[in-house]
Amino acid sequence: MNRLNLVLSLILIGSGPLASSQVLELRLESDVRQMLPSLPVPLRLVAANRTPSSILLPHFIYVYASRDGAESFVGGERTPWRREPVGEEVYDPTWDGRLSIAPGTTVPGDLSVSFSCEGPSFLLHPFLWTPGRYTLRAIASLDHAQLQDAVRLPTLQDVATMVPDLIVSSPLTIDVMTPQGVDADAWAYLLEVSHGKGWLGLGEPFDQHPLHARMLRERYPASQYSFCFGATNLTHATLADIEALAARLRAATPRPPMLDWLDLTIAGAHSSNCSAHLRVPRDVPAAVEECEEARMLFERAVVNASNLEVRQRASEGLRGTMTADEIRNHVLHRQAVETGSYQALIPFLQCTKESGKSLEARFGYVNPNAFTVYVVAGAMNFFSPDPTNRGQPTEFLPGRHEAAVSVIVDAKKSTPQRSITWTLDGATVAAPSSGAARCKGK
């Protein structure tokens, strides 16, 4: 079976009369309109609620494609919209992981395909190895069990007949081009070593064969196939190999499209090296150097990359890469924990203010340590009742800090006292409180 890097299910079948839904509108998007056979392409699925009431997003989405009446199918997994259990919800048999979408709300879900070719995407399926124009549509149903049975049928019309509430997205057209020039030579080599399949067999990806990956990279360094199948797997291609390939591609005219992805891979490698150096305190200087290099490369990709997917991933990488100050604080924090000198953060209720049926509560915190502490929103930094994330800080500077976060809680039948608590680093503080001061001003 093909390995998929998408968090969704995919169905590739032919076009025909389409069913429609009055509850949910789906739109399939991609900034890639032309591609070579067997190369992956990023997808984004947008869900819009056009009804006057809230609805749940389906657990599974399928993708339908057609080319000259041809039809095919590959399987997959869940959509990126599935909500993961939080806290005690995991033990609640009635808990529903689907997300609710409010009236008039639009929710995107990135169906990103890995460009490292560590696993094939659905566009590596043999159905899309033939050049031509393909029309893709996303299909879904609020009754996934019924849809799961229906997608075994041969045509979309059959699926629509079996699933009356089938939701069908607007179409997305992608042209699969005939390889030209160096891409044609690389494609011929790829077909030769894979016995005409364009892939070394189901469950046996190309990048697990270092000899073929190296030969493809060395013979056709400017080919997009060289990048996808032979350049980015760091198990068989060192960072120096990838940087050398990128340097050669920068001299090419026009700029090869895969260079953006190659630069993103290099930035990610430096970020990973930064994390590896933090395993021992004496490697802090090396960690700082690697992280600063990663940040520079991510920033460059955000500004210069022509591919929207690259810019988005570079932005995520930039947010996830530590600064020099964050690295030093991380090491100090760890050393304090290891020596038993770490002092937990202390949240406190600064003041409260009533307004009609609402209660405003302002919270502050004390960091008794001499270094900044980072606590992400989650099990050690949350509000109750839901939503658990109400804009509370995740960076806690040394000393006492007031008005760190302000929240408003409305009276409900289940919570008529309008109470709320903030749990931080193992300590919990509640509002309202008889000893709290009254907040002044707006």
Secondary structure as the mmCIF struct_conf table of DSSP 4:
data_model
#
loop_
_struct_conf.conf_type_id
_struct_conf.id
_struct_conf.beg_label_comp_id
_struct_conf.beg_label_asym_id
_struct_conf.beg_label_seq_id
_struct_conf.end_label_comp_id
_struct_conf.end_label_asym_id
_struct_conf.end_label_seq_id
BEND BEND1 LEU A 6 LEU A 8
BEND BEND2 PRO A 17 PRO A 17
BEND BEND3 GLN A 22 VAL A 23
STRN STRN1 GLU A 25 GLU A 29
BEND BEND4 ASP A 31 ASP A 31
STRN STRN2 GLN A 34 MET A 35
TURN_TY1_P TURN_TY1_P1 PRO A 37 SER A 38
STRN STRN3 LEU A 43 ALA A 48
BEND BEND5 THR A 51 SER A 53
STRN STRN4 ILE A 55 LEU A 56
HELX_LH_PP_P HELX_LH_PP_P1 LEU A 57 PRO A 58
BEND BEND6 HIS A 59 HIS A 59
STRN STRN5 TYR A 62 SER A 66
STRN STRN6 ARG A 67 ARG A 67
TURN_TY1_P TURN_TY1_P2 ASP A 68 GLY A 69
STRN STRN7 ALA A 70 ALA A 70
TURN_TY1_P TURN_TY1_P3 PRO A 80 TRP A 81
HELX_LH_PP_P HELX_LH_PP_P2 ARG A 82 PRO A 85
HELX_RH_3T_P HELX_RH_3T_P1 GLY A 87 TYR A 91
TURN_TY1_P TURN_TY1_P4 PRO A 93 THR A 94
BEND BEND7 ARG A 98 ARG A 98
HELX_LH_PP_P HELX_LH_PP_P3 LEU A 99 LEU A 99
STRN STRN8 SER A 100 ILE A 101
TURN_TY1_P TURN_TY1_P5 PRO A 103 GLY A 104
STRN STRN9 THR A 106 LEU A 111
TURN_TY1_P TURN_TY1_P6 PHE A 115 SER A 116
BEND BEND8 GLU A 118 GLY A 119
HELX_RH_3T_P HELX_RH_3T_P2 PHE A 122 LEU A 124
BEND BEND9 HIS A 125 HIS A 125
HELX_RH_3T_P HELX_RH_3T_P3 PRO A 126 LEU A 128
BEND BEND10 TRP A 129 THR A 130
STRN STRN10 GLY A 132 ALA A 140
BEND BEND11 LEU A 142 LEU A 142
HELX_RH_AL_P HELX_RH_AL_P1 HIS A 144 ALA A 150
TURN_TY1_P TURN_TY1_P7 VAL A 151 ARG A 152
BEND BEND12 LEU A 153 THR A 155
HELX_RH_AL_P HELX_RH_AL_P2 LEU A 156 MET A 162
TURN_TY1_P TURN_TY1_P8 PRO A 164 ASP A 165
STRN STRN11 ILE A 167 VAL A 168
HELX_LH_PP_P HELX_LH_PP_P4 SER A 169 SER A 169
STRN STRN12 SER A 170 SER A 170
HELX_LH_PP_P HELX_LH_PP_P5 PRO A 171 PRO A 171
STRN STRN13 LEU A 172 VAL A 176
HELX_LH_PP_P HELX_LH_PP_P6 MET A 177 PRO A 179
HELX_RH_AL_P HELX_RH_AL_P3 GLY A 181 VAL A 193
TURN_TY1_P TURN_TY1_P9 SER A 194 GLY A 196
BEND BEND13 LYS A 197 GLY A 201
TURN_TY1_P TURN_TY1_P10 LEU A 202 GLY A 203
HELX_RH_3T_P HELX_RH_3T_P4 PHE A 206 GLN A 208
HELX_RH_AL_P HELX_RH_AL_P4 PRO A 210 ARG A 219
TURN_TY1_P TURN_TY1_P11 PRO A 221 ALA A 222
BEND BEND14 SER A 223 SER A 223
HELX_RH_AL_P HELX_RH_AL_P5 GLN A 224 GLY A 230
TURN_TY1_P TURN_TY1_P12 ALA A 231 ALA A 231
BEND BEND15 THR A 232 THR A 232
TURN_TY1_P TURN_TY1_P13 LEU A 234 HIS A 236
BEND BEND16 ALA A 237 ALA A 237
HELX_RH_AL_P HELX_RH_AL_P6 LEU A 239 ARG A 250
TURN_TY1_P TURN_TY1_P14 ALA A 251 ALA A 251
BEND BEND17 ALA A 252 PRO A 254
HELX_LH_PP_P HELX_LH_PP_P7 ARG A 255 PRO A 256
TURN_TY1_P TURN_TY1_P15 PRO A 257 PRO A 257
HELX_RH_AL_P HELX_RH_AL_P7 MET A 258 HIS A 277
TURN_TY1_P TURN_TY1_P16 LEU A 278 ARG A 279
BEND BEND18 VAL A 280 VAL A 280
HELX_RH_3T_P HELX_RH_3T_P5 PRO A 281 ASP A 283
HELX_RH_AL_P HELX_RH_AL_P8 VAL A 284 ASN A 304
BEND BEND19 SER A 306 SER A 306
HELX_RH_AL_P HELX_RH_AL_P9 LEU A 308 GLY A 320
BEND BEND20 THR A 321 THR A 321
HELX_LH_PP_P HELX_LH_PP_P8 MET A 322 THR A 323
HELX_RH_AL_P HELX_RH_AL_P10 ALA A 324 THR A 339
TURN_TY1_P TURN_TY1_P17 GLY A 340 GLY A 340
STRN STRN14 ILE A 346 SER A 355
TURN_TY1_P TURN_TY1_P18 GLY A 356 LYS A 357
STRN STRN15 SER A 358 ASN A 367
BEND BEND21 ASN A 369 PHE A 371
STRN STRN16 VAL A 373 TYR A 374
BEND BEND22 ALA A 377 ALA A 377
STRN STRN17 GLY A 378 GLY A 378
TURN_TY1_P TURN_TY1_P19 ALA A 379 MET A 380
STRN STRN18 ASN A 381 SER A 384
BEND BEND23 PRO A 385 ASP A 386
BEND BEND24 THR A 388 THR A 388
BEND BEND25 ARG A 390 GLY A 391
BEND BEND26 THR A 394 THR A 394
STRN STRN19 GLU A 395 PHE A 396
BEND BEND27 PRO A 398 PRO A 398
STRN STRN20 GLY A 399 ASP A 410
BEND BEND28 LYS A 413 SER A 414
TURN_TY1_P TURN_TY1_P20 PRO A 416 GLN A 417
STRN STRN21 ILE A 420 LEU A 424
TURN_TY1_P TURN_TY1_P21 ASP A 425 GLY A 426
STRN STRN22 ALA A 427 ALA A 431
BEND BEND29 PRO A 432 PRO A 432
TURN_TY1_P TURN_TY1_P22 SER A 434 GLY A 435
HELX_LH_PP_P HELX_LH_PP_P9 ALA A 436 ALA A 436
STRN STRN23 ALA A 437 ARG A 438
HELX_LH_PP_P HELX_LH_PP_P10 CYS A 439 CYS A 439
#
